[in-house]
Amino acid sequence: MAIFNRSGEEGSVPNRNGRFLQKDRYWYYSTREGVDIGPFDSRPDAEVGVGEFIDFICASEPKIADILRQYRAA
């Protein structure tokens, strides 16, 4: 499978980790800021949630992402 840069990225393609993870019977997604968000009852629910999160971040001021970084998983 070919891996390409995302829109706006330049240079070599960075390693990408899976965004979705399952803990016990619940699903979570990880943000670029290193925060796991959930729980969701199913992976499709988590996929909807990550889309809504991306829409929120895109519409927010940059300081919102800075606030999220404060809650990065240790």
PQR file with spaces between the fields and no chain letter, atoms N, CA, C, O and H, PARSE charges and radii, in Angstrom:
ATOM       1  N    MET     1       0.845   -1.173    0.000 -0.4000 1.5000
ATOM       2  CA   MET     1       0.000    0.000    0.000 -0.0000 2.0000
ATOM       3  C    MET     1       0.890    1.236    0.000  0.5500 1.7000
ATOM       4  O    MET     1       1.779    1.357    0.843 -0.5500 1.4000
ATOM       5  N    ALA     2       0.665    2.142   -0.924 -0.4000 1.5000
ATOM       6  CA   ALA     2       1.434    3.372   -1.009 -0.0000 2.0000
ATOM       7  C    ALA     2       0.983    4.336    0.086  0.5500 1.7000
ATOM       8  O    ALA     2      -0.205    4.455    0.383 -0.5500 1.4000
ATOM       9  H    ALA     2      -0.057    2.044   -1.609  0.4000 1.0000
ATOM      10  N    ILE     3       1.951    5.011    0.670 -0.4000 1.5000
ATOM      11  CA   ILE     3       1.653    5.998    1.704 -0.0000 2.0000
ATOM      12  C    ILE     3       2.104    7.358    1.188  0.5500 1.7000
ATOM      13  O    ILE     3       3.239    7.515    0.738 -0.5500 1.4000
ATOM      14  H    ILE     3       2.916    4.914    0.429  0.4000 1.0000
ATOM      15  N    PHE     4       1.212    8.334    1.255 -0.4000 1.5000
ATOM      16  CA   PHE     4       1.481    9.656    0.728 -0.0000 2.0000
ATOM      17  C    PHE     4       1.389   10.703    1.832  0.5500 1.7000
ATOM      18  O    PHE     4       0.765   10.482    2.871 -0.5500 1.4000
ATOM      19  H    PHE     4       0.289    8.206    1.620  0.4000 1.0000
ATOM      20  N    ASN     5       2.025   11.849    1.583 -0.4000 1.5000
ATOM      21  CA   ASN     5       1.881   12.972    2.493 -0.0000 2.0000
ATOM      22  C    ASN     5       0.438   13.457    2.503  0.5500 1.7000
ATOM      23  O    ASN     5      -0.276   13.340    1.508 -0.5500 1.4000
ATOM      24  H    ASN     5       2.531   12.028    0.739  0.4000 1.0000
ATOM      25  N    ARG     6       0.027   13.994    3.623 -0.4000 1.5000
ATOM      26  CA   ARG     6      -1.281   14.621    3.728 -0.0000 2.0000
ATOM      27  C    ARG     6      -1.215   15.999    3.094  0.5500 1.7000
ATOM      28  O    ARG     6      -0.132   16.535    2.855 -0.5500 1.4000
ATOM      29  H    ARG     6       0.607   14.089    4.432  0.4000 1.0000
ATOM      30  N    SER     7      -2.358   16.556    2.831 -0.4000 1.5000
ATOM      31  CA   SER     7      -2.428   17.898    2.255 -0.0000 2.0000
ATOM      32  C    SER     7      -1.639   18.874    3.128  0.5500 1.7000
ATOM      33  O    SER     7      -1.850   18.939    4.339 -0.5500 1.4000
ATOM      34  H    SER     7      -3.237   16.121    3.025  0.4000 1.0000
ATOM      35  N    GLY     8      -0.737   19.627    2.514 -0.4000 1.5000
ATOM      36  CA   GLY     8       0.050   20.616    3.232 -0.0000 2.0000
ATOM      37  C    GLY     8       1.344   20.088    3.824  0.5500 1.7000
ATOM      38  O    GLY     8       2.160   20.879    4.297 -0.5500 1.4000
ATOM      39  H    GLY     8      -0.566   19.575    1.530  0.4000 1.0000
ATOM      40  N    GLU     9       1.564   18.773    3.814 -0.4000 1.5000
ATOM      41  CA   GLU     9       2.794   18.202    4.343 -0.0000 2.0000
ATOM      42  C    GLU     9       3.855   18.162    3.248  0.5500 1.7000
ATOM      43  O    GLU     9       3.559   17.951    2.072 -0.5500 1.4000
ATOM      44  H    GLU     9       0.901   18.130    3.430  0.4000 1.0000
ATOM      45  N    GLU    10       5.100   18.372    3.671 -0.4000 1.5000
ATOM      46  CA   GLU    10       6.212   18.286    2.735 -0.0000 2.0000
ATOM      47  C    GLU    10       7.267   17.365    3.322  0.5500 1.7000
ATOM      48  O    GLU    10       7.277   17.113    4.527 -0.5500 1.4000
ATOM      49  H    GLU    10       5.341   18.544    4.626  0.4000 1.0000
ATOM      50  N    GLY    11       8.150   16.866    2.476 -0.4000 1.5000
ATOM      51  CA   GLY    11       9.229   16.018    2.944 -0.0000 2.0000
ATOM      52  C    GLY    11       8.799   14.566    3.043  0.5500 1.7000
ATOM      53  O    GLY    11       7.786   14.153    2.477 -0.5500 1.4000
ATOM      54  H    GLY    11       8.141   17.071    1.497  0.4000 1.0000
ATOM      55  N    SER    12       9.607   13.794    3.785 -0.4000 1.5000
ATOM      56  CA   SER    12       9.313   12.362    3.895 -0.0000 2.0000
ATOM      57  C    SER    12       8.032   12.146    4.719  0.5500 1.7000
ATOM      58  O    SER    12       7.676   12.950    5.581 -0.5500 1.4000
ATOM      59  H    SER    12      10.430   14.129    4.245  0.4000 1.0000
ATOM      60  N    VAL    13       7.382   11.064    4.427 -0.4000 1.5000
ATOM      61  CA   VAL    13       6.130   10.734    5.105 -0.0000 2.0000
ATOM      62  C    VAL    13       6.462   10.239    6.515  0.5500 1.7000
ATOM      63  O    VAL    13       7.233    9.291    6.667 -0.5500 1.4000
ATOM      64  H    VAL    13       7.671   10.411    3.727  0.4000 1.0000
ATOM      65  N    PRO    14       5.889   10.871    7.552 -0.5600 1.5000
ATOM      66  CA   PRO    14       6.188   10.423    8.918  0.2800 2.0000
ATOM      67  C    PRO    14       5.506    9.092    9.229  0.5500 1.7000
ATOM      68  O    PRO    14       4.526    8.714    8.587 -0.5500 1.4000
ATOM      69  N    ASN    15       6.048    8.389   10.232 -0.4000 1.5000
ATOM      70  CA   ASN    15       5.369    7.176   10.700 -0.0000 2.0000
ATOM      71  C    ASN    15       4.021    7.574   11.280  0.5500 1.7000
ATOM      72  O    ASN    15       3.918    8.563   12.005 -0.5500 1.4000
ATOM      73  H    ASN    15       6.844    8.697   10.754  0.4000 1.0000
ATOM      74  N    ARG    16       2.998    6.808   10.961 -0.4000 1.5000
ATOM      75  CA   ARG    16       1.671    7.097   11.483 -0.0000 2.0000
ATOM      76  C    ARG    16       1.198    5.892   12.305  0.5500 1.7000
ATOM      77  O    ARG    16       1.290    4.743   11.873 -0.5500 1.4000
ATOM      78  H    ARG    16       3.082    6.004   10.372  0.4000 1.0000
ATOM      79  N    ASN    17       0.707    6.185   13.465 -0.4000 1.5000
ATOM      80  CA   ASN    17       0.152    5.141   14.319 -0.0000 2.0000
ATOM      81  C    ASN    17      -1.344    5.075   14.097  0.5500 1.7000
ATOM      82  O    ASN    17      -1.958    6.038   13.638 -0.5500 1.4000
ATOM      83  H    ASN    17       0.633    7.119   13.816  0.4000 1.0000
ATOM      84  N    GLY    18      -1.924    3.941   14.423 -0.4000 1.5000
ATOM      85  CA   GLY    18      -3.364    3.821   14.359 -0.0000 2.0000
ATOM      86  C    GLY    18      -4.017    4.817   15.304  0.5500 1.7000
ATOM      87  O    GLY    18      -3.544    5.023   16.422 -0.5500 1.4000
ATOM      88  H    GLY    18      -1.425    3.159   14.796  0.4000 1.0000
ATOM      89  N    ARG    19      -5.069    5.415   14.869 -0.4000 1.5000
ATOM      90  CA   ARG    19      -5.750    6.423   15.674 -0.0000 2.0000
ATOM      91  C    ARG    19      -6.721    5.791   16.661  0.5500 1.7000
ATOM      92  O    ARG    19      -7.039    6.400   17.682 -0.5500 1.4000
ATOM      93  H    ARG    19      -5.453    5.247   13.960  0.4000 1.0000
ATOM      94  N    PHE    20      -7.198    4.582   16.378 -0.4000 1.5000
ATOM      95  CA   PHE    20      -8.233    3.959   17.199 -0.0000 2.0000
ATOM      96  C    PHE    20      -7.650    2.854   18.061  0.5500 1.7000
ATOM      97  O    PHE    20      -6.787    2.098   17.615 -0.5500 1.4000
ATOM      98  H    PHE    20      -6.939    4.087   15.549  0.4000 1.0000
ATOM      99  N    LEU    21      -8.122    2.764   19.293 -0.4000 1.5000
ATOM     100  CA   LEU    21      -7.681    1.712   20.178 -0.0000 2.0000
ATOM     101  C    LEU    21      -8.854    1.237   21.022  0.5500 1.7000
ATOM     102  O    LEU    21      -9.811    1.970   21.270 -0.5500 1.4000
ATOM     103  H    LEU    21      -8.823    3.379   19.655  0.4000 1.0000
ATOM     104  N    GLN    22      -8.749    0.005   21.448 -0.4000 1.5000
ATOM     105  CA   GLN    22      -9.805   -0.578   22.268 -0.0000 2.0000
ATOM     106  C    GLN    22      -9.236   -0.917   23.639  0.5500 1.7000
ATOM     107  O    GLN    22      -8.209   -1.588   23.746 -0.5500 1.4000
ATOM     108  H    GLN    22      -7.972   -0.591   21.246  0.4000 1.0000
ATOM     109  N    LYS    23      -9.909   -0.452   24.682 -0.4000 1.5000
ATOM     110  CA   LYS    23      -9.550   -0.766   26.062 -0.0000 2.0000
ATOM     111  C    LYS    23     -10.778   -1.404   26.679  0.5500 1.7000
ATOM     112  O    LYS    23     -11.868   -0.834   26.667 -0.5500 1.4000
ATOM     113  H    LYS    23     -10.743    0.093   24.595  0.4000 1.0000
ATOM     114  N    ASP    24     -10.582   -2.594   27.217 -0.4000 1.5000
ATOM     115  CA   ASP    24     -11.708   -3.393   27.702 -0.0000 2.0000
ATOM     116  C    ASP    24     -12.694   -3.545   26.552  0.5500 1.7000
ATOM     117  O    ASP    24     -12.302   -4.021   25.486 -0.5500 1.4000
ATOM     118  H    ASP    24      -9.696   -3.057   27.227  0.4000 1.0000
ATOM     119  N    ARG    25     -13.947   -3.165   26.721 -0.4000 1.5000
ATOM     120  CA   ARG    25     -14.895   -3.314   25.611 -0.0000 2.0000
ATOM     121  C    ARG    25     -15.208   -1.990   24.942  0.5500 1.7000
ATOM     122  O    ARG    25     -16.118   -1.922   24.116 -0.5500 1.4000
ATOM     123  H    ARG    25     -14.265   -2.778   27.586  0.4000 1.0000
ATOM     124  N    TYR    26     -14.480   -0.938   25.275 -0.4000 1.5000
ATOM     125  CA   TYR    26     -14.776    0.392   24.733 -0.0000 2.0000
ATOM     126  C    TYR    26     -13.700    0.853   23.755  0.5500 1.7000
ATOM     127  O    TYR    26     -12.556    0.402   23.803 -0.5500 1.4000
ATOM     128  H    TYR    26     -13.740   -0.993   25.946  0.4000 1.0000
ATOM     129  N    TRP    27     -14.094    1.758   22.874 -0.4000 1.5000
ATOM     130  CA   TRP    27     -13.215    2.301   21.845 -0.0000 2.0000
ATOM     131  C    TRP    27     -12.871    3.748   22.153  0.5500 1.7000
ATOM     132  O    TRP    27     -13.675    4.496   22.709 -0.5500 1.4000
ATOM     133  H    TRP    27     -15.024    2.125   22.835  0.4000 1.0000
ATOM     134  N    TYR    28     -11.643    4.123   21.774 -0.4000 1.5000
ATOM     135  CA   TYR    28     -11.122    5.473   21.952 -0.0000 2.0000
ATOM     136  C    TYR    28     -10.404    5.866   20.664  0.5500 1.7000
ATOM     137  O    TYR    28     -10.052    5.011   19.851 -0.5500 1.4000
ATOM     138  H    TYR    28     -10.990    3.515   21.322  0.4000 1.0000
ATOM     139  N    TYR    29     -10.193    7.168   20.489 -0.4000 1.5000
ATOM     140  CA   TYR    29      -9.297    7.617   19.429 -0.0000 2.0000
ATOM     141  C    TYR    29      -8.250    8.527   20.042  0.5500 1.7000
ATOM     142  O    TYR    29      -8.497    9.183   21.054 -0.5500 1.4000
ATOM     143  H    TYR    29     -10.479    7.862   21.150  0.4000 1.0000
ATOM     144  N    SER    30      -7.091    8.562   19.428 -0.4000 1.5000
ATOM     145  CA   SER    30      -5.989    9.388   19.898 -0.0000 2.0000
ATOM     146  C    SER    30      -5.888   10.634   19.029  0.5500 1.7000
ATOM     147  O    SER    30      -6.031   10.566   17.808 -0.5500 1.4000
ATOM     148  H    SER    30      -6.891    8.030   18.605  0.4000 1.0000
ATOM     149  N    THR    31      -5.642   11.768   19.670 -0.4000 1.5000
ATOM     150  CA   THR    31      -5.457   13.017   18.940 -0.0000 2.0000
ATOM     151  C    THR    31      -3.970   13.229   18.664  0.5500 1.7000
ATOM     152  O    THR    31      -3.124   12.567   19.265 -0.5500 1.4000
ATOM     153  H    THR    31      -5.526   11.823   20.661  0.4000 1.0000
ATOM     154  N    ARG    32      -3.654   14.140   17.766 -0.4000 1.5000
ATOM     155  CA   ARG    32      -2.250   14.482   17.507 -0.0000 2.0000
ATOM     156  C    ARG    32      -1.578   15.015   18.757  0.5500 1.7000
ATOM     157  O    ARG    32      -0.362   14.913   18.922 -0.5500 1.4000
ATOM     158  H    ARG    32      -4.341   14.678   17.277  0.4000 1.0000
ATOM     159  N    GLU    33      -2.395   15.590   19.641 -0.4000 1.5000
ATOM     160  CA   GLU    33      -1.858   16.160   20.872 -0.0000 2.0000
ATOM     161  C    GLU    33      -1.560   15.097   21.922  0.5500 1.7000
ATOM     162  O    GLU    33      -1.060   15.417   23.000 -0.5500 1.4000
ATOM     163  H    GLU    33      -3.382   15.674   19.507  0.4000 1.0000
ATOM     164  N    GLY    34      -1.864   13.825   21.619 -0.4000 1.5000
ATOM     165  CA   GLY    34      -1.556   12.735   22.527 -0.0000 2.0000
ATOM     166  C    GLY    34      -2.624   12.451   23.563  0.5500 1.7000
ATOM     167  O    GLY    34      -2.339   11.848   24.598 -0.5500 1.4000
ATOM     168  H    GLY    34      -2.271   13.564   20.744  0.4000 1.0000
ATOM     169  N    VAL    35      -3.850   12.877   23.301 -0.4000 1.5000
ATOM     170  CA   VAL    35      -4.954   12.659   24.225 -0.0000 2.0000
ATOM     171  C    VAL    35      -5.853   11.556   23.667  0.5500 1.7000
ATOM     172  O    VAL    35      -6.246   11.599   22.501 -0.5500 1.4000
ATOM     173  H    VAL    35      -4.081   13.367   22.460  0.4000 1.0000
ATOM     174  N    ASP    36      -6.176   10.570   24.502 -0.4000 1.5000
ATOM     175  CA   ASP    36      -7.128    9.529   24.110 -0.0000 2.0000
ATOM     176  C    ASP    36      -8.525    9.993   24.504  0.5500 1.7000
ATOM     177  O    ASP    36      -8.770   10.327   25.663 -0.5500 1.4000
ATOM     178  H    ASP    36      -5.857   10.535   25.449  0.4000 1.0000
ATOM     179  N    ILE    37      -9.441   10.013   23.537 -0.4000 1.5000
ATOM     180  CA   ILE    37     -10.798   10.496   23.776 -0.0000 2.0000
ATOM     181  C    ILE    37     -11.773    9.343   23.611  0.5500 1.7000
ATOM     182  O    ILE    37     -11.715    8.601   22.630 -0.5500 1.4000
ATOM     183  H    ILE    37      -9.242    9.741   22.595  0.4000 1.0000
ATOM     184  N    GLY    38     -12.664    9.202   24.573 -0.4000 1.5000
ATOM     185  CA   GLY    38     -13.671    8.166   24.586 -0.0000 2.0000
ATOM     186  C    GLY    38     -14.263    8.117   25.968  0.5500 1.7000
ATOM     187  O    GLY    38     -14.068    9.065   26.728 -0.5500 1.4000
ATOM     188  H    GLY    38     -12.711    9.805   25.370  0.4000 1.0000
ATOM     189  N    PRO    39     -14.954    7.106   26.335 -0.5600 1.5000
ATOM     190  CA   PRO    39     -15.150    5.860   25.597  0.2800 2.0000
ATOM     191  C    PRO    39     -16.327    5.928   24.631  0.5500 1.7000
ATOM     192  O    PRO    39     -17.266    6.704   24.813 -0.5500 1.4000
ATOM     193  N    PHE    40     -16.247    5.097   23.605 -0.4000 1.5000
ATOM     194  CA   PHE    40     -17.325    4.897   22.647 -0.0000 2.0000
ATOM     195  C    PHE    40     -17.701    3.421   22.682  0.5500 1.7000
ATOM     196  O    PHE    40     -16.856    2.564   22.942 -0.5500 1.4000
ATOM     197  H    PHE    40     -15.484    4.468   23.457  0.4000 1.0000
ATOM     198  N    ASP    41     -18.956    3.130   22.422 -0.4000 1.5000
ATOM     199  CA   ASP    41     -19.424    1.740   22.469 -0.0000 2.0000
ATOM     200  C    ASP    41     -18.918    0.896   21.310  0.5500 1.7000
ATOM     201  O    ASP    41     -18.854   -0.329   21.421 -0.5500 1.4000
ATOM     202  H    ASP    41     -19.643    3.825   22.211  0.4000 1.0000
ATOM     203  N    SER    42     -18.554    1.539   20.185 -0.4000 1.5000
ATOM     204  CA   SER    42     -18.100    0.788   19.014 -0.0000 2.0000
ATOM     205  C    SER    42     -17.073    1.606   18.251  0.5500 1.7000
ATOM     206  O    SER    42     -16.962    2.818   18.439 -0.5500 1.4000
ATOM     207  H    SER    42     -18.606    2.534   20.095  0.4000 1.0000
ATOM     208  N    ARG    43     -16.323    0.933   17.387 -0.4000 1.5000
ATOM     209  CA   ARG    43     -15.364    1.652   16.553 -0.0000 2.0000
ATOM     210  C    ARG    43     -16.064    2.625   15.615  0.5500 1.7000
ATOM     211  O    ARG    43     -15.583    3.747   15.456 -0.5500 1.4000
ATOM     212  H    ARG    43     -16.413   -0.051   17.234  0.4000 1.0000
ATOM     213  N    PRO    44     -17.185    2.251   14.981 -0.5600 1.5000
ATOM     214  CA   PRO    44     -17.878    3.237   14.139  0.2800 2.0000
ATOM     215  C    PRO    44     -18.286    4.495   14.917  0.5500 1.7000
ATOM     216  O    PRO    44     -18.243    5.598   14.372 -0.5500 1.4000
ATOM     217  N    ASP    45     -18.680    4.337   16.178 -0.4000 1.5000
ATOM     218  CA   ASP    45     -19.007    5.511   16.994 -0.0000 2.0000
ATOM     219  C    ASP    45     -17.757    6.368   17.219  0.5500 1.7000
ATOM     220  O    ASP    45     -17.831    7.596   17.180 -0.5500 1.4000
ATOM     221  H    ASP    45     -18.715    3.442   16.621  0.4000 1.0000
ATOM     222  N    ALA    46     -16.610    5.719   17.454 -0.4000 1.5000
ATOM     223  CA   ALA    46     -15.354    6.456   17.636 -0.0000 2.0000
ATOM     224  C    ALA    46     -14.954    7.158   16.342  0.5500 1.7000
ATOM     225  O    ALA    46     -14.409    8.261   16.386 -0.5500 1.4000
ATOM     226  H    ALA    46     -16.550    4.722   17.485  0.4000 1.0000
ATOM     227  N    GLU    47     -15.212    6.541   15.196 -0.4000 1.5000
ATOM     228  CA   GLU    47     -14.898    7.164   13.901 -0.0000 2.0000
ATOM     229  C    GLU    47     -15.736    8.424   13.690  0.5500 1.7000
ATOM     230  O    GLU    47     -15.233    9.427   13.185 -0.5500 1.4000
ATOM     231  H    GLU    47     -15.655    5.645   15.161  0.4000 1.0000
ATOM     232  N    VAL    48     -17.001    8.374   14.072 -0.4000 1.5000
ATOM     233  CA   VAL    48     -17.839    9.577   13.996 -0.0000 2.0000
ATOM     234  C    VAL    48     -17.294   10.634   14.948  0.5500 1.7000
ATOM     235  O    VAL    48     -17.208   11.811   14.598 -0.5500 1.4000
ATOM     236  H    VAL    48     -17.409    7.559   14.483  0.4000 1.0000
ATOM     237  N    GLY    49     -16.930   10.208   16.149 -0.4000 1.5000
ATOM     238  CA   GLY    49     -16.397   11.138   17.143 -0.0000 2.0000
ATOM     239  C    GLY    49     -15.133   11.834   16.681  0.5500 1.7000
ATOM     240  O    GLY    49     -14.979   13.036   16.897 -0.5500 1.4000
ATOM     241  H    GLY    49     -17.000    9.252   16.433  0.4000 1.0000
ATOM     242  N    VAL    50     -14.225   11.106   16.049 -0.4000 1.5000
ATOM     243  CA   VAL    50     -12.981   11.734   15.594 -0.0000 2.0000
ATOM     244  C    VAL    50     -13.265   12.734   14.477  0.5500 1.7000
ATOM     245  O    VAL    50     -12.605   13.770   14.396 -0.5500 1.4000
ATOM     246  H    VAL    50     -14.350   10.129   15.873  0.4000 1.0000
ATOM     247  N    GLY    51     -14.237   12.439   13.617 -0.4000 1.5000
ATOM     248  CA   GLY    51     -14.608   13.406   12.578 -0.0000 2.0000
ATOM     249  C    GLY    51     -15.153   14.684   13.175  0.5500 1.7000
ATOM     250  O    GLY    51     -14.828   15.781   12.719 -0.5500 1.4000
ATOM     251  H    GLY    51     -14.773   11.597   13.683  0.4000 1.0000
ATOM     252  N    GLU    52     -15.979   14.542   14.192 -0.4000 1.5000
ATOM     253  CA   GLU    52     -16.521   15.724   14.867 -0.0000 2.0000
ATOM     254  C    GLU    52     -15.425   16.501   15.587  0.5500 1.7000
ATOM     255  O    GLU    52     -15.448   17.732   15.616 -0.5500 1.4000
ATOM     256  H    GLU    52     -16.243   13.651   14.562  0.4000 1.0000
ATOM     257  N    PHE    53     -14.456   15.776   16.174 -0.4000 1.5000
ATOM     258  CA   PHE    53     -13.340   16.436   16.843 -0.0000 2.0000
ATOM     259  C    PHE    53     -12.493   17.225   15.844  0.5500 1.7000
ATOM     260  O    PHE    53     -12.103   18.359   16.119 -0.5500 1.4000
ATOM     261  H    PHE    53     -14.437   14.776   16.151  0.4000 1.0000
ATOM     262  N    ILE    54     -12.212   16.631   14.701 -0.4000 1.5000
ATOM     263  CA   ILE    54     -11.417   17.320   13.674 -0.0000 2.0000
ATOM     264  C    ILE    54     -12.147   18.574   13.198  0.5500 1.7000
ATOM     265  O    ILE    54     -11.530   19.628   13.043 -0.5500 1.4000
ATOM     266  H    ILE    54     -12.529   15.709   14.478  0.4000 1.0000
ATOM     267  N    ASP    55     -13.447   18.469   12.968 -0.4000 1.5000
ATOM     268  CA   ASP    55     -14.227   19.648   12.581 -0.0000 2.0000
ATOM     269  C    ASP    55     -14.127   20.734   13.647  0.5500 1.7000
ATOM     270  O    ASP    55     -13.976   21.912   13.322 -0.5500 1.4000
ATOM     271  H    ASP    55     -13.948   17.613   13.094  0.4000 1.0000
ATOM     272  N    PHE    56     -14.212   20.342   14.917 -0.4000 1.5000
ATOM     273  CA   PHE    56     -14.126   21.286   16.026 -0.0000 2.0000
ATOM     274  C    PHE    56     -12.767   21.980   16.043  0.5500 1.7000
ATOM     275  O    PHE    56     -12.692   23.204   16.153 -0.5500 1.4000
ATOM     276  H    PHE    56     -14.334   19.385   15.180  0.4000 1.0000
ATOM     277  N    ILE    57     -11.692   21.196   15.935 -0.4000 1.5000
ATOM     278  CA   ILE    57     -10.342   21.766   15.969 -0.0000 2.0000
ATOM     279  C    ILE    57     -10.119   22.709   14.790  0.5500 1.7000
ATOM     280  O    ILE    57      -9.522   23.774   14.950 -0.5500 1.4000
ATOM     281  H    ILE    57     -11.752   20.202   15.846  0.4000 1.0000
ATOM     282  N    CYS    58     -10.595   22.322   13.609 -0.4000 1.5000
ATOM     283  CA   CYS    58     -10.415   23.172   12.421 -0.0000 2.0000
ATOM     284  C    CYS    58     -11.136   24.511   12.570  0.5500 1.7000
ATOM     285  O    CYS    58     -10.685   25.522   12.031 -0.5500 1.4000
ATOM     286  H    CYS    58     -11.079   21.457   13.479  0.4000 1.0000
ATOM     287  N    ALA    59     -12.238   24.521   13.289 -0.4000 1.5000
ATOM     288  CA   ALA    59     -13.016   25.748   13.461 -0.0000 2.0000
ATOM     289  C    ALA    59     -12.564   26.558   14.675  0.5500 1.7000
ATOM     290  O    ALA    59     -13.020   27.684   14.870 -0.5500 1.4000
ATOM     291  H    ALA    59     -12.604   23.700   13.726  0.4000 1.0000
ATOM     292  N    SER    60     -11.674   25.995   15.491 -0.4000 1.5000
ATOM     293  CA   SER    60     -11.252   26.644   16.735 -0.0000 2.0000
ATOM     294  C    SER    60     -10.026   27.514   16.526  0.5500 1.7000
ATOM     295  O    SER    60      -9.325   27.415   15.518 -0.5500 1.4000
ATOM     296  H    SER    60     -11.304   25.080   15.333  0.4000 1.0000
ATOM     297  N    GLU    61      -9.793   28.360   17.503 -0.4000 1.5000
ATOM     298  CA   GLU    61      -8.576   29.160   17.514 -0.0000 2.0000
ATOM     299  C    GLU    61      -7.396   28.261   17.899  0.5500 1.7000
ATOM     300  O    GLU    61      -7.585   27.255   18.584 -0.5500 1.4000
ATOM     301  H    GLU    61     -10.362   28.440   18.321  0.4000 1.0000
ATOM     302  N    PRO    62      -6.182   28.615   17.464 -0.5600 1.5000
ATOM     303  CA   PRO    62      -5.011   27.780   17.774  0.2800 2.0000
ATOM     304  C    PRO    62      -4.812   27.521   19.267  0.5500 1.7000
ATOM     305  O    PRO    62      -4.238   26.498   19.640 -0.5500 1.4000
ATOM     306  N    LYS    63      -5.269   28.417   20.111 -0.4000 1.5000
ATOM     307  CA   LYS    63      -5.050   28.219   21.550 -0.0000 2.0000
ATOM     308  C    LYS    63      -5.793   26.992   22.078  0.5500 1.7000
ATOM     309  O    LYS    63      -5.421   26.452   23.121 -0.5500 1.4000
ATOM     310  H    LYS    63      -5.735   29.248   19.808  0.4000 1.0000
ATOM     311  N    ILE    64      -6.830   26.544   21.379 -0.4000 1.5000
ATOM     312  CA   ILE    64      -7.552   25.346   21.811 -0.0000 2.0000
ATOM     313  C    ILE    64      -6.631   24.127   21.745  0.5500 1.7000
ATOM     314  O    ILE    64      -6.607   23.325   22.678 -0.5500 1.4000
ATOM     315  H    ILE    64      -7.132   26.982   20.532  0.4000 1.0000
ATOM     316  N    ALA    65      -5.876   23.978   20.660 -0.4000 1.5000
ATOM     317  CA   ALA    65      -4.933   22.863   20.553 -0.0000 2.0000
ATOM     318  C    ALA    65      -3.860   22.970   21.631  0.5500 1.7000
ATOM     319  O    ALA    65      -3.416   21.955   22.166 -0.5500 1.4000
ATOM     320  H    ALA    65      -5.895   24.629   19.902  0.4000 1.0000
ATOM     321  N    ASP    66      -3.441   24.196   21.953 -0.4000 1.5000
ATOM     322  CA   ASP    66      -2.460   24.373   23.018 -0.0000 2.0000
ATOM     323  C    ASP    66      -3.006   23.883   24.357  0.5500 1.7000
ATOM     324  O    ASP    66      -2.280   23.267   25.139 -0.5500 1.4000
ATOM     325  H    ASP    66      -3.802   25.021   21.518  0.4000 1.0000
ATOM     326  N    ILE    67      -4.269   24.152   24.618 -0.4000 1.5000
ATOM     327  CA   ILE    67      -4.900   23.681   25.855 -0.0000 2.0000
ATOM     328  C    ILE    67      -4.929   22.159   25.885  0.5500 1.7000
ATOM     329  O    ILE    67      -4.659   21.559   26.926 -0.5500 1.4000
ATOM     330  H    ILE    67      -4.859   24.652   23.984  0.4000 1.0000
ATOM     331  N    LEU    68      -5.252   21.525   24.759 -0.4000 1.5000
ATOM     332  CA   LEU    68      -5.290   20.058   24.710 -0.0000 2.0000
ATOM     333  C    LEU    68      -3.922   19.457   25.009  0.5500 1.7000
ATOM     334  O    LEU    68      -3.830   18.412   25.654 -0.5500 1.4000
ATOM     335  H    LEU    68      -5.472   22.013   23.914  0.4000 1.0000
ATOM     336  N    ARG    69      -2.872   20.105   24.551 -0.4000 1.5000
ATOM     337  CA   ARG    69      -1.523   19.582   24.784 -0.0000 2.0000
ATOM     338  C    ARG    69      -1.207   19.510   26.275  0.5500 1.7000
ATOM     339  O    ARG    69      -0.377   18.700   26.691 -0.5500 1.4000
ATOM     340  H    ARG    69      -2.947   20.954   24.027  0.4000 1.0000
ATOM     341  N    GLN    70      -1.853   20.340   27.078 -0.4000 1.5000
ATOM     342  CA   GLN    70      -1.632   20.317   28.522 -0.0000 2.0000
ATOM     343  C    GLN    70      -2.136   19.011   29.140  0.5500 1.7000
ATOM     344  O    GLN    70      -1.691   18.616   30.217 -0.5500 1.4000
ATOM     345  H    GLN    70      -2.526   20.998   26.740  0.4000 1.0000
ATOM     346  N    TYR    71      -3.067   18.345   28.452 -0.4000 1.5000
ATOM     347  CA   TYR    71      -3.659   17.115   28.960 -0.0000 2.0000
ATOM     348  C    TYR    71      -3.076   15.868   28.296  0.5500 1.7000
ATOM     349  O    TYR    71      -3.651   14.783   28.388 -0.5500 1.4000
ATOM     350  H    TYR    71      -3.428   18.666   27.577  0.4000 1.0000
ATOM     351  N    ARG    72      -1.950   16.026   27.638 -0.4000 1.5000
ATOM     352  CA   ARG    72      -1.286   14.915   26.951 -0.0000 2.0000
ATOM     353  C    ARG    72      -1.088   13.745   27.901  0.5500 1.7000
ATOM     354  O    ARG    72      -0.741   13.920   29.069 -0.5500 1.4000
ATOM     355  H    ARG    72      -1.484   16.908   27.563  0.4000 1.0000
ATOM     356  N    ALA    73      -1.318   12.550   27.373 -0.4000 1.5000
ATOM     357  CA   ALA    73      -1.125   11.349   28.183 -0.0000 2.0000
ATOM     358  C    ALA    73       0.330   11.260   28.627  0.5500 1.7000
ATOM     359  O    ALA    73       1.245   11.486   27.835 -0.5500 1.4000
ATOM     360  H    ALA    73      -1.601   12.408   26.424  0.4000 1.0000
ATOM     361  N    ALA    74       0.529   10.939   29.857 -0.4000 1.5000
ATOM     362  CA   ALA    74       1.896   10.879   30.404 -0.0000 2.0000
ATOM     363  C    ALA    74       2.597    9.615   29.980  0.5500 1.7000
ATOM     364  O    ALA    74       3.751    9.397   30.346 -0.5500 1.4000
ATOM     365  H    ALA    74      -0.214   10.755   30.500  0.4000 1.0000
